């Protein structure tokens, strides 16, 4: 039985709904990293990171390969980086609008005094 597209999209956003997963994806934008480097960059217990990496791997967002005894993770493709850039753009627009509103409020406050 097929899942409606809107439900599949909602599941994707639920998957991305944890800060550790977003941070992992951000770090991997610059290229593949071993688990030890991810651990040193993210304040999370090794078991927690392992669980988040497993979720990202099962979803197809990241890939993993073994280099000797080291496991190295990478983004599964450019679309993941595009999604992160789109999120950054949306946040920038949102915060820019808030900054403009704050500026207008401060200007009005100054002129009222």
N, CA, C and O atoms as a Tinker XYZ file with bonds, in Angstrom:
   452  protein
     1  N      0.833000   -1.180000    0.000000    73     2
     2  CA     0.000000    0.000000    0.000000    64     1     3
     3  C      0.880000    1.246000    0.000000    63     2     4     5
     4  O      1.795000    1.362000    0.815000    81     3
     5  N      0.614000    2.148000   -0.882000    73     3     6
     6  CA     1.399000    3.355000   -1.055000    64     5     7
     7  C      1.014000    4.418000   -0.025000    63     6     8     9
     8  O     -0.155000    4.571000    0.328000    81     7
     9  N      2.020000    5.141000    0.444000    73     7    10
    10  CA     1.802000    6.232000    1.397000    64     9    11
    11  C      1.615000    7.519000    0.611000    63    10    12    13
    12  O      2.351000    7.764000   -0.346000    81    11
    13  N      0.639000    8.354000    0.994000    73    11    14
    14  CA     0.478000    9.640000    0.300000    64    13    15
    15  C      1.753000   10.473000    0.418000    63    14    16    17
    16  O      2.472000   10.391000    1.414000    81    15
    17  N      2.019000   11.267000   -0.599000    73    15    18
    18  CA     3.237000   12.078000   -0.646000    64    17    19
    19  C      3.377000   12.974000    0.569000    63    18    20    21
    20  O      4.474000   13.109000    1.111000    81    19
    21  N      2.284000   13.592000    1.008000    73    19    22
    22  CA     2.370000   14.504000    2.157000    64    21    23
    23  C      2.780000   13.758000    3.428000    63    22    24    25
    24  O      3.457000   14.325000    4.285000    81    23
    25  N      2.377000   12.490000    3.555000    73    23    26
    26  CA     2.795000   11.700000    4.713000    64    25    27
    27  C      4.275000   11.344000    4.616000    63    26    28    29
    28  O      4.981000   11.352000    5.624000    81    27
    29  N      4.740000   11.036000    3.427000    73    27    30
    30  CA     6.163000   10.727000    3.233000    64    29    31
    31  C      7.013000   11.958000    3.544000    63    30    32    33
    32  O      8.077000   11.845000    4.153000    81    31
    33  N      6.541000   13.129000    3.125000    73    31    34
    34  CA     7.266000   14.372000    3.425000    64    33    35
    35  C      7.289000   14.633000    4.933000    63    34    36    37
    36  O      8.316000   15.025000    5.488000    81    35
    37  N      6.157000   14.415000    5.582000    73    35    38
    38  CA     6.089000   14.618000    7.034000    64    37    39
    39  C      7.069000   13.690000    7.745000    63    38    40    41
    40  O      7.727000   14.099000    8.701000    81    39
    41  N      7.168000   12.447000    7.286000    73    39    42
    42  CA     8.116000   11.500000    7.885000    64    41    43
    43  C      9.557000   11.973000    7.691000    63    42    44    45
    44  O     10.382000   11.843000    8.596000    81    43
    45  N      9.858000   12.519000    6.519000    73    43    46
    46  CA    11.196000   13.054000    6.263000    64    45    47
    47  C     11.520000   14.176000    7.248000    63    46    48    49
    48  O     12.617000   14.220000    7.804000    81    47
    49  N     10.569000   15.079000    7.460000    73    47    50
    50  CA    10.820000   16.190000    8.380000    64    49    51
    51  C     10.885000   15.722000    9.829000    63    50    52    53
    52  O     11.610000   16.309000   10.632000    81    51
    53  N     10.139000   14.676000   10.177000    73    51    54
    54  CA    10.270000   14.098000   11.525000    64    53    55
    55  C     11.678000   13.530000   11.710000    63    54    56    57
    56  O     12.300000   13.698000   12.759000    81    55
    57  N     12.158000   12.863000   10.677000    73    55    58
    58  CA    13.507000   12.303000   10.706000    64    57    59
    59  C     14.540000   13.405000   10.969000    63    58    60    61
    60  O     15.505000   13.200000   11.705000    81    59
    61  N     14.329000   14.550000   10.371000    73    59    62
    62  CA    15.266000   15.664000   10.520000    64    61    63
    63  C     14.985000   16.502000   11.765000    63    62    64    65
    64  O     15.644000   17.517000   11.992000    81    63
    65  N     14.023000   16.086000   12.561000    73    63    66
    66  CA    13.577000   16.885000   13.693000    64    65    67
    67  C     14.425000   16.798000   14.947000    63    66    68    69
    68  O     13.958000   17.167000   16.025000    81    67
    69  N     15.637000   16.328000   14.843000    73    67    70
    70  CA    16.505000   16.261000   16.028000    64    69    71
    71  C     17.778000   17.051000   15.765000    63    70    72    73
    72  O     18.410000   16.883000   14.722000    81    71
    73  N     18.161000   17.916000   16.710000    73    71    74
    74  CA    19.358000   18.758000   16.506000    64    73    75
    75  C     20.644000   17.978000   16.225000    63    74    76    77
    76  O     21.479000   18.434000   15.444000    81    75
    77  N     20.811000   16.827000   16.840000    73    75    78
    78  CA    22.029000   16.050000   16.603000    64    77    79
    79  C     22.090000   15.601000   15.141000    63    78    80    81
    80  O     23.151000   15.646000   14.519000    81    79
    81  N     20.965000   15.173000   14.602000    73    79    82
    82  CA    20.955000   14.731000   13.200000    64    81    83
    83  C     21.257000   15.888000   12.258000    63    82    84    85
    84  O     22.003000   15.729000   11.292000    81    83
    85  N     20.686000   17.036000   12.537000    73    83    86
    86  CA    20.960000   18.210000   11.702000    64    85    87
    87  C     22.442000   18.563000   11.791000    63    86    88    89
    88  O     23.072000   18.862000   10.776000    81    87
    89  N     22.998000   18.530000   12.996000    73    87    90
    90  CA    24.419000   18.878000   13.166000    64    89    91
    91  C     25.309000   17.891000   12.414000    63    90    92    93
    92  O     26.283000   18.295000   11.777000    81    91
    93  N     24.985000   16.615000   12.482000    73    91    94
    94  CA    25.760000   15.606000   11.741000    64    93    95
    95  C     25.734000   15.936000   10.251000    63    94    96    97
    96  O     26.775000   15.939000    9.595000    81    95
    97  N     24.551000   16.213000    9.721000    73    95    98
    98  CA    24.440000   16.525000    8.288000    64    97    99
    99  C     25.213000   17.787000    7.936000    63    98   100   101
   100  O     25.853000   17.850000    6.887000    81    99
   101  N     25.159000   18.796000    8.808000    73    99   102
   102  CA    25.927000   20.021000    8.558000    64   101   103
   103  C     27.423000   19.738000    8.502000    63   102   104   105
   104  O     28.127000   20.225000    7.617000    81   103
   105  N     27.898000   18.948000    9.455000    73   103   106
   106  CA    29.334000   18.631000    9.495000    64   105   107
   107  C     29.765000   17.845000    8.263000    63   106   108   109
   108  O     30.873000   18.034000    7.761000    81   107
   109  N     28.904000   16.975000    7.781000    73   107   110
   110  CA    29.259000   16.136000    6.638000    64   109   111
   111  C     29.193000   16.895000    5.303000    63   110   112   113
   112  O     29.619000   16.372000    4.273000    81   111
   113  N     28.665000   18.113000    5.319000    73   111   114
   114  CA    28.628000   18.909000    4.089000    64   113   115
   115  C     30.036000   19.198000    3.576000    63   114   116   117
   116  O     30.242000   19.349000    2.371000    81   115
   117  N     30.997000   19.273000    4.484000    73   115   118
   118  CA    32.380000   19.575000    4.096000    64   117   119
   119  C     33.142000   18.338000    3.648000    63   118   120   121
   120  O     34.298000   18.432000    3.236000    81   119
   121  N     32.501000   17.186000    3.728000    73   119   122
   122  CA    33.154000   15.955000    3.302000    64   121   123
   123  C     33.012000   14.865000    4.343000    63   122   124   125
   124  O     32.571000   15.119000    5.464000    81   123
   125  N     33.385000   13.649000    3.973000    73   123   126
   126  CA    33.258000   12.505000    4.883000    64   125   127
   127  C     34.068000   12.702000    6.163000    63   126   128   129
   128  O     35.134000   13.317000    6.160000    81   127
   129  N     33.530000   12.163000    7.252000    73   127   130
   130  CA    34.206000   12.253000    8.551000    64   129   131
   131  C     34.111000   10.936000    9.293000    63   130   132   133
   132  O     33.094000   10.247000    9.216000    81   131
   133  N     35.174000   10.582000   10.015000    73   131   134
   134  CA    35.095000    9.400000   10.876000    64   133   135
   135  C     34.246000    9.708000   12.111000    63   134   136   137
   136  O     34.079000   10.868000   12.489000    81   135
   137  N     33.728000    8.681000   12.717000    73   135   138
   138  CA    32.876000    8.835000   13.895000    64   137   139
   139  C     33.586000    9.629000   14.983000    63   138   140   141
   140  O     32.954000   10.458000   15.638000    81   139
   141  N     34.862000    9.406000   15.194000    73   139   142
   142  CA    35.583000   10.110000   16.265000    64   141   143
   143  C     35.552000   11.627000   16.052000    63   142   144   145
   144  O     35.469000   12.382000   17.021000    81   143
   145  N     35.617000   12.079000   14.797000    73   143   146
   146  CA    35.552000   13.519000   14.525000    64   145   147
   147  C     34.147000   14.063000   14.768000    63   146   148   149
   148  O     33.980000   15.180000   15.259000    81   147
   149  N     33.149000   13.268000   14.424000    73   147   150
   150  CA    31.771000   13.684000   14.696000    64   149   151
   151  C     31.557000   13.790000   16.202000    63   150   152   153
   152  O     30.934000   14.738000   16.679000    81   151
   153  N     32.072000   12.817000   16.947000    73   151   154
   154  CA    31.932000   12.841000   18.405000    64   153   155
   155  C     32.604000   14.063000   19.021000    63   154   156   157
   156  O     32.068000   14.661000   19.954000    81   155
   157  N     33.758000   14.431000   18.513000    73   155   158
   158  CA    34.465000   15.575000   19.091000    64   157   159
   159  C     33.780000   16.904000   18.751000    63   158   160   161
   160  O     33.978000   17.901000   19.446000    81   159
   161  N     32.981000   16.915000   17.691000    73   159   162
   162  CA    32.313000   18.150000   17.273000    64   161   163
   163  C     30.902000   18.295000   17.839000    63   162   164   165
   164  O     30.329000   19.385000   17.813000    81   163
   165  N     30.344000   17.203000   18.349000    73   163   166
   166  CA    28.962000   17.217000   18.830000    64   165   167
   167  C     28.948000   16.755000   20.281000    63   166   168   169
   168  O     29.561000   15.742000   20.616000    81   167
   169  N     28.264000   17.482000   21.130000    73   167   170
   170  CA    28.172000   17.137000   22.546000    64   169   171
   171  C     27.085000   16.083000   22.739000    63   170   172   173
   172  O     25.942000   16.397000   23.072000    81   171
   173  N     27.471000   14.823000   22.520000    73   171   174
   174  CA    26.541000   13.707000   22.653000    64   173   175
   175  C     27.345000   12.467000   23.033000    63   174   176   177
   176  O     28.516000   12.330000   22.679000    81   175
   177  N     26.694000   11.580000   23.753000    73   175   178
   178  CA    27.334000   10.323000   24.130000    64   177   179
   179  C     27.533000    9.454000   22.880000    63   178   180   181
   180  O     26.742000    9.539000   21.940000    81   179
   181  N     28.571000    8.629000   22.861000    73   179   182
   182  CA    28.813000    7.753000   21.709000    64   181   183
   183  C     27.612000    6.894000   21.328000    63   182   184   185
   184  O     27.327000    6.722000   20.143000    81   183
   185  N     26.904000    6.352000   22.325000    73   183   186
   186  CA    25.745000    5.517000   22.000000    64   185   187
   187  C     24.633000    6.344000   21.357000    63   186   188   189
   188  O     23.945000    5.871000   20.453000    81   187
   189  N     24.460000    7.569000   21.822000    73   187   190
   190  CA    23.450000    8.457000   21.233000    64   189   191
   191  C     23.785000    8.797000   19.792000    63   190   192   193
   192  O     22.919000    8.758000   18.918000    81   191
   193  N     25.051000    9.133000   19.549000    73   191   194
   194  CA    25.470000    9.441000   18.184000    64   193   195
   195  C     25.288000    8.228000   17.284000    63   194   196   197
   196  O     24.844000    8.352000   16.143000    81   195
   197  N     25.630000    7.065000   17.800000    73   195   198
   198  CA    25.482000    5.839000   17.030000    64   197   199
   199  C     24.025000    5.629000   16.618000    63   198   200   201
   200  O     23.750000    5.240000   15.482000    81   199
   201  N     23.101000    5.881000   17.527000    73   199   202
   202  CA    21.675000    5.721000   17.210000    64   201   203
   203  C     21.233000    6.730000   16.140000    63   202   204   205
   204  O     20.493000    6.377000   15.222000    81   203
   205  N     21.685000    7.973000   16.259000    73   203   206
   206  CA    21.316000    8.989000   15.270000    64   205   207
   207  C     21.914000    8.664000   13.898000    63   206   208   209
   208  O     21.262000    8.840000   12.869000    81   207
   209  N     23.143000    8.194000   13.897000    73   207   210
   210  CA    23.775000    7.819000   12.631000    64   209   211
   211  C     23.033000    6.642000   11.993000    63   210   212   213
   212  O     22.888000    6.588000   10.772000    81   211
   213  N     22.573000    5.716000   12.803000    73   211   214
   214  CA    21.821000    4.569000   12.275000    64   213   215
   215  C     20.514000    5.033000   11.633000    63   214   216   217
   216  O     20.129000    4.531000   10.577000    81   215
   217  N     19.834000    5.984000   12.263000    73   215   218
   218  CA    18.587000    6.527000   11.699000    64   217   219
   219  C     18.875000    7.198000   10.361000    63   218   220   221
   220  O     18.158000    6.985000    9.383000    81   219
   221  N     19.932000    8.011000   10.325000    73   219   222
   222  CA    20.292000    8.711000    9.081000    64   221   223
   223  C     20.712000    7.726000    7.991000    63   222   224   225
   224  O     20.416000    7.931000    6.813000    81   223
   225  N     21.394000    6.672000    8.384000    73   223   226
   226  CA    21.837000    5.661000    7.414000    64   225   227
   227  C     20.644000    4.885000    6.851000    63   226   228   229
   228  O     20.544000    4.681000    5.641000    81   227
   229  N     19.738000    4.455000    7.740000    73   227   230
   230  CA    18.546000    3.721000    7.292000    64   229   231
   231  C     17.667000    4.572000    6.379000    63   230   232   233
   232  O     17.016000    4.044000    5.478000    81   231
   233  N     17.647000    5.875000    6.605000    73   231   234
   234  CA    16.806000    6.765000    5.794000    64   233   235
   235  C     17.450000    7.095000    4.449000    63   234   236   237
   236  O     16.805000    7.657000    3.563000    81   235
   237  N     18.723000    6.740000    4.306000    73   235   238
   238  CA    19.414000    7.029000    3.053000    64   237   239
   239  C     20.009000    8.417000    2.979000    63   238   240   241
   240  O     20.421000    8.852000    1.904000    81   239
   241  N     20.065000    9.129000    4.107000    73   239   242
   242  CA    20.647000   10.483000    4.124000    64   241   243
   243  C     22.176000   10.447000    4.157000    63   242   244   245
   244  O     22.839000   11.329000    3.611000    81   243
   245  N     22.721000    9.423000    4.799000    73   243   246
   246  CA    24.173000    9.282000    4.882000    64   245   247
   247  C     24.564000    7.865000    4.467000    63   246   248   249
   248  O     23.755000    6.938000    4.478000    81   247
   249  N     25.822000    7.742000    4.107000    73   247   250
   250  CA    26.398000    6.430000    3.834000    64   249   251
   251  C     27.558000    6.224000    4.800000    63   250   252   253
   252  O     28.097000    7.182000    5.354000    81   251
   253  N     27.927000    4.983000    4.990000    73   251   254
   254  CA    29.048000    4.666000    5.878000    64   253   255
   255  C     29.916000    3.615000    5.211000    63   254   256   257
   256  O     29.426000    2.714000    4.530000    81   255
   257  N     31.219000    3.755000    5.425000    73   255   258
   258  CA    32.120000    2.701000    4.984000    64   257   259
   259  C     33.229000    2.556000    6.025000    63   258   260   261
   260  O     33.547000    3.488000    6.763000    81   259
   261  N     33.786000    1.392000    6.054000    73   259   262
   262  CA    34.838000    1.093000    7.022000    64   261   263
   263  C     36.194000    1.293000    6.372000    63   262   264   265
   264  O     36.450000    0.828000    5.262000    81   263
   265  N     37.056000    1.996000    7.094000    73   263   266
   266  CA    38.440000    2.205000    6.670000    64   265   267
   267  C     39.309000    1.631000    7.786000    63   266   268   269
   268  O     39.667000    2.335000    8.730000    81   267
   269  N     39.639000    0.366000    7.670000    73   267   270
   270  CA    40.320000   -0.328000    8.765000    64   269   271
   271  C     39.337000   -0.504000    9.901000    63   270   272   273
   272  O     38.278000   -1.106000    9.724000    81   271
   273  N     39.686000    0.022000   11.079000    73   271   274
   274  CA    38.774000   -0.083000   12.226000    64   273   275
   275  C     37.913000    1.169000   12.377000    63   274   276   277
   276  O     37.111000    1.271000   13.305000    81   275
   277  N     38.084000    2.111000   11.468000    73   275   278
   278  CA    37.354000    3.383000   11.540000    64   277   279
   279  C     36.152000    3.372000   10.604000    63   278   280   281
   280  O     36.251000    2.958000    9.450000    81   279
   281  N     35.010000    3.836000   11.121000    73   279   282
   282  CA    33.818000    3.989000   10.291000    64   281   283
   283  C     33.734000    5.452000    9.874000    63   282   284   285
   284  O     33.774000    6.358000   10.707000    81   283
   285  N     33.617000    5.658000    8.566000    73   283   286
   286  CA    33.572000    7.008000    8.007000    64   285   287
   287  C     32.189000    7.236000    7.404000    63   286   288   289
   288  O     31.676000    6.397000    6.663000    81   287
   289  N     31.595000    8.381000    7.733000    73   287   290
   290  CA    30.266000    8.731000    7.233000    64   289   291
   291  C     30.368000    9.860000    6.219000    63   290   292   293
   292  O     31.266000   10.700000    6.281000    81   291
   293  N     29.421000    9.858000    5.278000    73   291   294
   294  CA    29.355000   10.895000    4.245000    64   293   295
   295  C     27.896000   11.140000    3.897000    63   294   296   297
   296  O     27.041000   10.280000    4.110000    81   295
   297  N     27.621000   12.333000    3.356000    73   295   298
   298  CA    26.280000   12.600000    2.857000    64   297   299
   299  C     26.009000   11.653000    1.693000    63   298   300   301
   300  O     26.908000   11.341000    0.911000    81   299
   301  N     24.777000   11.207000    1.587000    73   299   302
   302  CA    24.421000   10.258000    0.535000    64   301   303
   303  C     24.376000   10.919000   -0.835000    63   302   304   305
   304  O     24.498000   10.236000   -1.852000    81   303
   305  N     24.206000   12.221000   -0.877000    73   303   306
   306  CA    24.160000   12.916000   -2.164000    64   305   307
   307  C     23.991000   14.402000   -1.988000    63   306   308   309
   308  O     23.796000   14.898000   -0.878000    81   307
   309  N     24.069000   15.104000   -3.097000    73   307   310
   310  CA    23.980000   16.559000   -3.074000    64   309   311
   311  C     22.626000   17.082000   -2.660000    63   310   312   313
   312  O     22.516000   18.219000   -2.201000    81   311
   313  N     21.581000   16.265000   -2.813000    73   311   314
   314  CA    20.247000   16.722000   -2.443000    64   313   315
   315  C     20.138000   17.020000   -0.954000    63   314   316   317
   316  O     19.395000   17.919000   -0.560000    81   315
   317  N     20.863000   16.286000   -0.125000    73   315   318
   318  CA    20.844000   16.525000    1.316000    64   317   319
   319  C     21.445000   17.900000    1.603000    63   318   320   321
   320  O     20.894000   18.665000    2.394000    81   319
   321  N     22.555000   18.213000    0.971000    73   319   322
   322  CA    23.182000   19.533000    1.144000    64   321   323
   323  C     22.260000   20.626000    0.627000    63   322   324   325
   324  O     22.182000   21.701000    1.220000    81   323
   325  N     21.558000   20.363000   -0.477000    73   323   326
   326  CA    20.598000   21.347000   -1.010000    64   325   327
   327  C     19.486000   21.609000   -0.008000    63   326   328   329
   328  O     19.065000   22.752000    0.171000    81   327
   329  N     19.011000   20.562000    0.644000    73   327   330
   330  CA    17.958000   20.716000    1.642000    64   329   331
   331  C     18.441000   21.579000    2.808000    63   330   332   333
   332  O     17.705000   22.442000    3.287000    81   331
   333  N     19.666000   21.350000    3.261000    73   331   334
   334  CA    20.222000   22.148000    4.352000    64   333   335
   335  C     20.394000   23.607000    3.943000    63   334   336   337
   336  O     20.159000   24.510000    4.746000    81   335
   337  N     20.807000   23.842000    2.689000    73   335   338
   338  CA    20.924000   25.219000    2.192000    64   337   339
   339  C     19.561000   25.893000    2.127000    63   338   340   341
   340  O     19.434000   27.071000    2.460000    81   339
   341  N     18.545000   25.155000    1.702000    73   339   342
   342  CA    17.188000   25.712000    1.642000    64   341   343
   343  C     16.706000   26.085000    3.047000    63   342   344   345
   344  O     16.083000   27.132000    3.230000    81   343
   345  N     16.987000   25.243000    4.031000    73   343   346
   346  CA    16.604000   25.545000    5.414000    64   345   347
   347  C     17.312000   26.802000    5.904000    63   346   348   349
   348  O     16.706000   27.645000    6.565000    81   347
   349  N     18.599000   26.927000    5.578000    73   347   350
   350  CA    19.362000   28.112000    5.978000    64   349   351
   351  C     18.768000   29.363000    5.342000    63   350   352   353
   352  O     18.654000   30.402000    5.992000    81   351
   353  N     18.391000   29.261000    4.078000    73   351   354
   354  CA    17.807000   30.404000    3.366000    64   353   355
   355  C     16.475000   30.811000    4.002000    63   354   356   357
   356  O     16.218000   31.999000    4.198000    81   355
   357  N     15.629000   29.827000    4.323000    73   355   358
   358  CA    14.359000   30.126000    4.967000    64   357   359
   359  C     14.557000   30.790000    6.326000    63   358   360   361
   360  O     13.864000   31.752000    6.659000    81   359
   361  N     15.498000   30.277000    7.106000    73   359   362
   362  CA    15.786000   30.880000    8.414000    64   361   363
   363  C     16.343000   32.289000    8.271000    63   362   364   365
   364  O     15.994000   33.179000    9.048000    81   363
   365  N     17.199000   32.495000    7.291000    73   363   366
   366  CA    17.765000   33.823000    7.059000    64   365   367
   367  C     16.663000   34.819000    6.726000    63   366   368   369
   368  O     16.654000   35.937000    7.241000    81   367
   369  N     15.738000   34.415000    5.869000    73   367   370
   370  CA    14.620000   35.291000    5.508000    64   369   371
   371  C     13.752000   35.587000    6.724000    63   370   372   373
   372  O     13.336000   36.727000    6.932000    81   371
   373  N     13.484000   34.575000    7.518000    73   371   374
   374  CA    12.654000   34.756000    8.708000    64   373   375
   375  C     13.320000   35.716000    9.688000    63   374   376   377
   376  O     12.689000   36.651000   10.182000    81   375
   377  N     14.595000   35.476000    9.963000    73   375   378
   378  CA    15.306000   36.309000   10.924000    64   377   379
   379  C     15.535000   37.717000   10.383000    63   378   380   381
   380  O     15.554000   38.682000   11.147000    81   379
   381  N     15.706000   37.833000    9.097000    73   379   382
   382  CA    15.855000   39.143000    8.482000    64   381   383
   383  C     14.590000   39.958000    8.698000    63   382   384   385
   384  O     14.660000   41.145000    9.018000    81   383
   385  N     13.441000   39.332000    8.525000    73   383   386
   386  CA    12.169000   40.008000    8.757000    64   385   387
   387  C     12.021000   40.418000   10.214000    63   386   388   389
   388  O     11.501000   41.496000   10.503000    81   387
   389  N     12.466000   39.581000   11.123000    73   387   390
   390  CA    12.398000   39.910000   12.542000    64   389   391
   391  C     13.334000   41.059000   12.871000    63   390   392   393
   392  O     13.003000   41.923000   13.683000    81   391
   393  N     14.502000   41.071000   12.243000    73   391   394
   394  CA    15.461000   42.146000   12.459000    64   393   395
   395  C     14.892000   43.475000   11.976000    63   394   396   397
   396  O     15.058000   44.512000   12.618000    81   395
   397  N     14.220000   43.421000   10.835000    73   395   398
   398  CA    13.610000   44.635000   10.288000    64   397   399
   399  C     12.520000   45.139000   11.234000    63   398   400   401
   400  O     12.426000   46.340000   11.486000    81   399
   401  N     11.701000   44.232000   11.757000    73   399   402
   402  CA    10.645000   44.607000   12.684000    64   401   403
   403  C     11.242000   45.200000   13.958000    63   402   404   405
   404  O     10.750000   46.210000   14.462000    81   403
   405  N     12.289000   44.586000   14.475000    73   403   406
   406  CA    12.952000   45.097000   15.669000    64   405   407
   407  C     13.490000   46.497000   15.420000    63   406   408   409
   408  O     13.352000   47.384000   16.262000    81   407
   409  N     14.101000   46.690000   14.266000    73   407   410
   410  CA    14.630000   48.004000   13.914000    64   409   411
   411  C     13.514000   49.049000   13.876000    63   410   412   413
   412  O     13.682000   50.155000   14.390000    81   411
   413  N     12.391000   48.707000   13.277000    73   411   414
   414  CA    11.250000   49.619000   13.213000    64   413   415
   415  C     10.723000   49.930000   14.617000    63   414   416   417
   416  O     10.386000   51.074000   14.921000    81   415
   417  N     10.655000   48.901000   15.467000    73   415   418
   418  CA    10.199000   49.125000   16.839000    64   417   419
   419  C     11.141000   50.059000   17.589000    63   418   420   421
   420  O     10.695000   50.966000   18.292000    81   419
   421  N     12.430000   49.836000   17.439000    73   419   422
   422  CA    13.420000   50.686000   18.108000    64   421   423
   423  C     13.357000   52.114000   17.584000    63   422   424   425
   424  O     13.485000   53.061000   18.360000    81   423
   425  N     13.162000   52.283000   16.280000    73   423   426
   426  CA    13.041000   53.615000   15.703000    64   425   427
   427  C     11.811000   54.325000   16.248000    63   426   428   429
   428  O     11.868000   55.512000   16.568000    81   427
   429  N     10.709000   53.609000   16.353000    73   427   430
   430  CA     9.467000   54.204000   16.849000    64   429   431
   431  C      9.618000   54.574000   18.314000    63   430   432   433
   432  O      9.146000   55.624000   18.749000    81   431
   433  N     10.282000   53.702000   19.081000    73   431   434
   434  CA    10.490000   53.954000   20.492000    64   433   435
   435  C     11.332000   55.213000   20.697000    63   434   436   437
   436  O     11.055000   56.021000   21.583000    81   435
   437  N     12.353000   55.364000   19.871000    73   435   438
   438  CA    13.233000   56.523000   19.969000    64   437   439
   439  C     12.470000   57.807000   19.642000    63   438   440   441
   440  O     12.655000   58.824000   20.311000    81   439
   441  N     11.627000   57.767000   18.633000    73   439   442
   442  CA    10.888000   58.979000   18.230000    64   441   443
   443  C      9.772000   59.323000   19.209000    63   442   444   445
   444  O      9.346000   60.476000   19.265000    81   443
   445  N      9.282000   58.342000   19.990000    73   443   446
   446  CA     8.230000   58.590000   20.965000    64   445   447
   447  C      8.792000   59.303000   22.175000    63   446   448   449
   448  O      8.077000   60.063000   22.829000    81   447
   449  N     10.038000   59.079000   22.482000    73   447   450
   450  CA    10.675000   59.672000   23.672000    64   449   451
   451  C     10.883000   61.093000   23.459000    63   450   452
   452  O     11.406000   61.779000   24.337000    81   451
